[in-house]
Amino acid sequence: MTLHPENSESYDDVPLSALLPTARGTYSNAVRAAQARIGCADLPATGAYIISAMHWTGASLESVIRWMGVTKQAVSQAVGTLVDRGYLERSHDPSDRRRVNLTLTERGRAAGKAARLAIERIDRRLLDRVGAQKIVDTRSTLVTLVEMGRRDRGPRVVSNEES
């Protein structure tokens, strides 16, 4: 039996499905703390993910929504909040006035940068503790889980509590 070094709790019998949200919380907590330090504590949970992903990758909101495995309708409230709070800006596409473009504002870029730095700090600590090969293996396993889930169901709906 392997013991957790900080508090001597064993995680050997905990299902992977229970470990995943707690492990994700390590990143979420670090990101939220970093964003709060720069005055961005008002980001909704889904909004923090959207802003971070758009900043990190330069991807469009549509791409980020696809990565999340949700519908546009599921995140529309979060997007409205992000616009209202100054993280995203709406503009009409000059080639198609029916299409609205959403881009990061200066505040959105600052929140995204804070998130990236927090994630990179966690990644460095993780690399030091488990090594590169375990990270590669974990990533492969997580990608497989994501692909299995997407094949088994369509996009998931985000609840109001998550947005």
C-alpha positions as CSV (number, residue, x, y, z in Angstrom):
1,M,0.0,0.0,0.0
2,T,1.4,3.4,-1.0
3,L,0.9,6.2,1.5
4,H,0.4,9.9,0.6
5,P,3.5,11.5,2.0
6,E,1.8,14.7,3.3
7,N,-1.0,13.2,5.4
8,S,-0.5,9.5,5.3
9,E,-3.7,8.8,3.5
10,S,-3.8,5.9,1.1
11,Y,-5.1,6.5,-2.4
12,D,-4.5,2.9,-3.6
13,D,-8.2,1.9,-3.3
14,V,-9.7,5.2,-4.5
15,P,-11.3,4.8,-8.0
16,L,-9.6,6.8,-10.8
17,S,-13.0,8.5,-11.4
18,A,-12.7,9.9,-7.9
19,L,-9.1,11.0,-8.2
20,L,-9.6,12.9,-11.4
21,P,-11.6,15.8,-10.1
22,T,-9.4,16.2,-7.0
23,A,-6.3,16.1,-9.2
24,R,-7.9,18.7,-11.5
25,G,-8.5,20.8,-8.4
26,T,-4.7,21.1,-7.9
27,Y,-4.6,23.1,-11.1
28,S,-7.9,24.9,-10.6
29,N,-6.9,26.1,-7.1
30,A,-3.5,27.4,-8.3
31,V,-5.1,29.1,-11.3
32,R,-7.8,30.8,-9.3
33,A,-5.3,32.0,-6.7
34,A,-3.0,33.4,-9.3
35,Q,-5.9,35.2,-11.0
36,A,-7.2,36.5,-7.7
37,R,-3.8,38.0,-7.0
38,I,-4.1,40.2,-10.2
39,G,-7.6,41.3,-9.5
40,C,-9.5,38.6,-11.5
41,A,-11.3,36.8,-8.7
42,D,-14.6,37.4,-10.4
43,L,-14.1,34.8,-13.1
44,P,-16.7,32.0,-13.0
45,A,-15.2,28.5,-13.0
46,T,-16.1,27.8,-16.6
47,G,-15.0,31.2,-17.6
48,A,-11.6,30.7,-16.0
49,Y,-11.1,27.6,-18.2
50,I,-12.3,29.4,-21.3
51,I,-10.0,32.4,-20.8
52,S,-7.0,30.3,-19.9
53,A,-7.4,28.0,-22.9
54,M,-8.0,30.9,-25.4
55,H,-4.9,32.7,-24.1
56,W,-2.7,29.6,-23.9
57,T,-3.4,28.3,-27.4
58,G,-4.7,31.4,-29.2
59,A,-7.7,29.2,-30.2
60,S,-11.1,30.6,-30.9
61,L,-13.9,30.3,-28.4
62,E,-15.5,27.7,-30.7
63,S,-12.4,25.5,-30.6
64,V,-12.3,25.8,-26.8
65,I,-15.9,24.8,-26.5
66,R,-15.2,21.7,-28.7
67,W,-12.3,20.8,-26.4
68,M,-14.6,21.1,-23.4
69,G,-17.1,18.7,-25.1
70,V,-20.0,21.1,-24.6
71,T,-22.4,23.0,-26.7
72,K,-22.3,26.8,-27.4
73,Q,-25.6,27.0,-25.6
74,A,-24.2,25.4,-22.5
75,V,-21.5,28.1,-22.1
76,S,-23.5,31.1,-23.4
77,Q,-24.2,32.4,-19.8
78,A,-20.5,32.2,-18.9
79,V,-19.6,34.0,-22.2
80,G,-22.1,36.8,-21.3
81,T,-20.5,37.1,-17.9
82,L,-17.0,37.2,-19.4
83,V,-18.1,40.0,-21.7
84,D,-19.8,41.9,-18.9
85,R,-16.8,41.6,-16.6
86,G,-14.3,42.8,-19.3
87,Y,-12.5,39.5,-20.2
88,L,-13.9,39.1,-23.7
89,E,-15.0,41.6,-26.3
90,R,-17.7,41.0,-28.9
91,S,-17.3,42.4,-32.5
92,H,-19.1,41.7,-35.7
93,D,-17.3,39.8,-38.4
94,P,-16.8,42.3,-41.3
95,S,-17.3,39.6,-43.9
96,D,-20.5,38.2,-42.2
97,R,-22.5,40.6,-40.0
98,R,-24.5,37.7,-38.6
99,R,-21.3,36.3,-37.1
100,V,-19.9,37.6,-33.8
101,N,-16.3,37.3,-32.9
102,L,-15.2,37.0,-29.3
103,T,-11.6,38.0,-28.5
104,L,-9.7,38.4,-25.2
105,T,-9.4,41.9,-23.8
106,E,-6.3,43.2,-22.0
107,R,-7.9,41.9,-18.8
108,G,-8.6,38.6,-20.4
109,R,-5.0,38.3,-21.5
110,A,-3.7,39.1,-18.1
111,A,-6.0,36.4,-16.5
112,G,-4.9,33.9,-19.1
113,K,-1.2,34.7,-18.5
114,A,-1.7,34.3,-14.7
115,A,-3.3,30.9,-15.4
116,R,-0.5,29.8,-17.7
117,L,2.2,30.7,-15.2
118,A,0.3,28.9,-12.4
119,I,-0.1,25.8,-14.5
120,E,3.5,25.8,-15.5
121,R,4.6,25.9,-11.9
122,I,2.4,22.9,-11.1
123,D,3.7,21.1,-14.2
124,R,7.4,21.7,-13.1
125,R,6.6,20.4,-9.6
126,L,4.9,17.3,-11.0
127,L,7.8,16.6,-13.4
128,D,10.3,16.8,-10.5
129,R,8.2,14.4,-8.4
130,V,7.2,11.7,-11.0
131,G,9.4,12.2,-14.1
132,A,8.7,12.8,-17.8
133,Q,7.7,9.2,-18.7
134,K,4.9,9.1,-16.1
135,I,3.5,12.4,-17.4
136,V,3.6,11.1,-21.0
137,D,1.8,7.9,-19.9
138,T,-0.8,9.9,-17.8
139,R,-1.5,12.2,-20.8
140,S,-2.0,9.2,-23.0
141,T,-4.4,7.7,-20.6
142,L,-6.4,10.9,-20.1
143,V,-6.6,11.4,-23.9
144,T,-8.0,7.9,-24.3
145,L,-10.6,8.5,-21.6
146,V,-11.6,11.7,-23.4
147,E,-11.9,10.0,-26.7
148,M,-13.9,7.1,-25.1
149,G,-16.3,9.6,-23.6
150,R,-16.8,11.5,-26.8
151,R,-17.6,8.4,-28.7
152,D,-20.0,7.2,-26.1
153,R,-22.0,10.4,-25.8
154,G,-22.4,13.8,-27.5
155,P,-21.4,17.1,-26.0
156,R,-22.0,17.4,-22.3
157,V,-24.1,20.1,-20.9
158,V,-22.6,22.4,-18.3
159,S,-24.7,23.1,-15.3
160,N,-25.2,26.6,-13.9
161,E,-23.0,25.7,-10.9
162,E,-20.1,25.1,-13.2
163,S,-20.5,28.3,-15.2
